[in-house]
Structures are given as C-alpha cells and as structure tokens.
Amino acid sequence: MSNRLNTSPNDLRAFWMPFTANRQFKQNPRMLVGARDMHFTASDGRQILDGTAGLWCVNAGHCRPKITEAIAQQAGELDYAPAFQMGHPKAFELANRLVDIAPDGMNHVLFTNSGSESVETALKVALAYHRTKGNGSRTRLIGRERGYHGVNFGGISVGGIVSNRKMFGTLLTGVDHMPHTHLPAQNAFTRGQPEHGGDIASELERIVTLHDASTIAAVIVEPVAGSTGVLIPPKGYLKKLREICTKHGILLIFDEVITGFGRLGSPFAAQHYDVMPDMITSAKGLTNGVIPMGAVFVTSEIHDAFMQGPEHMIEFFHGYTYSGNPIASAAALATLDTYKEEGLLTRAADIAPYWEEQLHSLKDCPHVIDIRNTGLIGAIELDPIAGEPTKRAFSAFLKAYDDGLLIRTTGDIIALSPPLIITRDQIDELFEKLRNVLEGGA
Ligand SMILES: Cc1ncc(COP(=O)(O)O)c(C=O)c1O
C-alpha cells in the first residue's frame, strides 16, 4: 500500500515549514499572495504593513519594477552559467560595485546563496588563510553567546542561541564563546548604543589567555545582534574587539547579514561604527530579498595570500553551483541601482531620530520591560508570562497580523526592521497599531 499523503494543491501537510510552529500555522494559516512597496496582500485581501522588511531583507520595499524587470530580462538572456572555471560579466560587475560601497580595504568578494552560506564561507576562508600563511595551528573559532550566524554546522557552532544548537550533537569542535552584551539592569530603555558593557570585550583576552593566540583563527560577531532580539553594541565594545584581534593576529569577521545594505544608515555597520573587520558576511538586502544570494567581503591581505602556487591550480577549494548566478547577479545590480537612485543606503540615518521617538513612546504600554533601537531597527522586550516563555510575544504577533501589521518575535521580544522606504506616516501607523496590540492585552 502506498504511504503517500493524499494531497490536493492546497493541502498544507506536505510542506514542513522552517522556523515555524507548523501545527499552529496549519490550523489558521497566514497566507501572503501579493506585495507592493510597504505592504503585503493577504489571501483574504487585507493590506498588511510590513514592519520587518520580510525577514530583514526587502530593504527597498516590495516588487520594485527595476529589480523585477532585470530578473525577467536576465532569465531570457543568460539563465545560467557554470560557476566553476567559467564566468559571466554581471558577476564581475557586481563584485566591483559591491567593493565600491564596502568599507575601504574590502577589495574582494566571494558569492554564496544565503547568509548561512556566507558564514560557512568566511569561517573556511579564515582557517585556510592561516594555513596558507604557515599558521596551521590557528584552528579555533570564537563566537558569542546569543549570536546568530545561520543554521549550518559552522554557523550554529559559533552561534549562541541554545534552541538552534541543542538538538544537533557536538557541532564543530574547537569553538569558544564570548559573553553576550545584554545588561538590562543597567541599560534598559537606552536610545542607541548602551553606555554599559563596552568592557565585556576584554573577555576575549581571557579566552586568548586560556587557549593561546596561536590556536585561534577568527572571531565572528554580528555588529548588532538581530535574531536574538536586537542587542546593540555597547559604546567602545566593537573597537575593543578589533584591538584585541589585531594584537593577537586573529581575524575579525562581522556578520552583516542584517546590518548590511543600509539598515543603520551607512552601507555597512563597519562604516557606521567606524570599525574595520577583516571579513564581512552579507546576504538578504543584497538582492532586496528577491533572489537568494550572499556575498563575503575580504581584504586584499586575505585574498592575496591565496594567489600563489602554479597558475593552473585552483587556489581555494570552495564554491557553490549558484555562486554569482546570472539572475541573482542581475537582481543585485538592479537592487544597488535602486538603493543609489533613492539614497536608501543612508536614508535610515535621516529617519532614525523620528523612528526612535515613536518607538520609545510605547514605554508606558503594559508588560514592556525594555525598548532598544539603532538605525531602522527597534526592539520591544515584554515581560514573559510566568511558566509560558514566548507566548506573550507570539500572541502580539498574531494580534498584530489580524490588525494588518507584520512584526517579528523572538523569545518575548518584538523586533522591528521595516523597509528603508518607510514614511513618517507609515511609522505613525505602525506604532499606533502596535500600541493597540500591546494595550489590548497581548
Ligand atoms: C546575522 C545573520 N547571519 C546569518 C543569517 C542566516 O541567513 P540565511 O537565513 O540567509 O541563511 C542571518 C539570518 O537572519 C542573520 O541574521
């Protein structure tokens, strides 16, 4: 007898959804069928204000004509080109355009298909770089508690979110974690960078002393930790990490999968905080979320270390079938055009003060225990219901959706990251809806 599900096209059982409460969703599905600019259209016809840029990726807003046209044109012109030992012009053009907006010195780009793959790529570059330099003992990777670096094995090993790690065995060996920087007792309701916690960076010195610098390849951090519920770096913290890494010959990787492409008001967080890492991982906003693509930026120092040996030999044994895919490259080029024409890579800097003001006006809402913000990012932390962690925020998410607003929750924290085209009126609308949700007893 067949053990197939007896499915019809709109049967929901076959698709095992990612990072989703599948049983809850399938009882009462939230289906999106269209999108334009700041809004989704739900299957019941309602307009849903996008408070999260999809998943932190649709920075220019939805269905932007330049991007959709570029994809259609590319699909009809050159649909695919082999990524290994062959090239096509748009991937090279894109790499150059990316280097132009990246922090000074980030002169080379490796392409991937997602943030998770960008992280794996950067970790592998770090290990291989030290080996090419004759420092093969530098194999240890350092992440941070509450860090999120995607879902692949390298990323969850250096990541520090327990639910993402605990089911998956021993992960990579030789990984250590710095403490997170969340100090609610001292920093609650801070606007922008917290005053307290910069010194936590010196914990890296303790880890270096424990293992010896000669065993450590790289430190990876999100400049602003997003998926754990928005943790903004305390003043001085990132600079201090940079100093310690430089002192000990350790590579510093900024995971900018959410902060890249204008989220903080500069193209990258490295520029915003004026701290130069050795590598930057990115994805999401690179193509406005429309086509999967990621990019890893590296310095010439790293790139050039690999360019040795016989010229017919492959220098780095790594890559993906879809690295620099023509359609993704075309989407990314059109995305960069759109960002440039509309000033979106710096717009968050202009609108951030208004955003901050409106966000913090929710301070008096029930159960709010902290509010934090930077650029066009906001977080509202709620007091968990005793014995039922995450339930209060999840209820808020459901109620907001019913009221026509998409928010994102992680634990009992509401995270907001709207498209960078949001207007003041739409910011007002967003926080008015959220106030109703929170006052309605979510
Ligand atoms: C900092 C960071 N790194 C990596 C990832 C993983 O990206 P992806 O889901 O594209 O694999 C994310 C996703 O949210 C992220 O926020």
The ligand as an SDF file (V2000), in Angstrom:
LIG
                    3D

 16 16  0  0  0  0  0  0  0  0999 V2000
   23.4230   37.7020   11.3400 C   0  0  0  0  0  0  0  0  0  0  0  0
   22.8750   36.6100   10.4940 C   0  0  0  0  0  0  0  0  0  0  0  0
   23.6940   35.7030    9.9510 N   0  0  0  0  0  0  0  0  0  0  0  0
   23.2410   34.7100    9.1670 C   0  0  0  0  0  0  0  0  0  0  0  0
   21.9040   34.5780    8.8940 C   0  0  0  0  0  0  0  0  0  0  0  0
   21.4200   33.4470    8.0450 C   0  0  0  0  0  0  0  0  0  0  0  0
   20.9450   33.8930    6.8430 O   0  0  0  0  0  0  0  0  0  0  0  0
   20.0780   32.9050    5.9050 P   0  0  0  0  0  0  0  0  0  0  0  0
   18.7760   32.7060    6.5860 O   0  0  0  0  0  0  0  0  0  0  0  0
   20.0030   33.6580    4.6070 O   0  0  0  0  0  0  0  0  0  0  0  0
   20.8540   31.6390    5.7570 O   0  0  0  0  0  0  0  0  0  0  0  0
   21.0100   35.5100    9.4280 C   0  0  0  0  0  0  0  0  0  0  0  0
   19.5610   35.3880    9.1600 C   0  0  0  0  0  0  0  0  0  0  0  0
   18.7400   36.0530    9.7350 O   0  0  0  0  0  0  0  0  0  0  0  0
   21.4930   36.5280   10.2620 C   0  0  0  0  0  0  0  0  0  0  0  0
   20.6670   37.4230   10.8380 O   0  0  0  0  0  0  0  0  0  0  0  0
  1  2  1  0
  2  3  1  0
  2 15  2  0
  3  4  2  0
  4  5  1  0
  5  6  1  0
  5 12  2  0
  6  7  1  0
  7  8  1  0
  8  9  2  0
  8 10  1  0
  8 11  1  0
 12 13  1  0
 12 15  1  0
 13 14  2  0
 15 16  1  0
M  END
$$$$
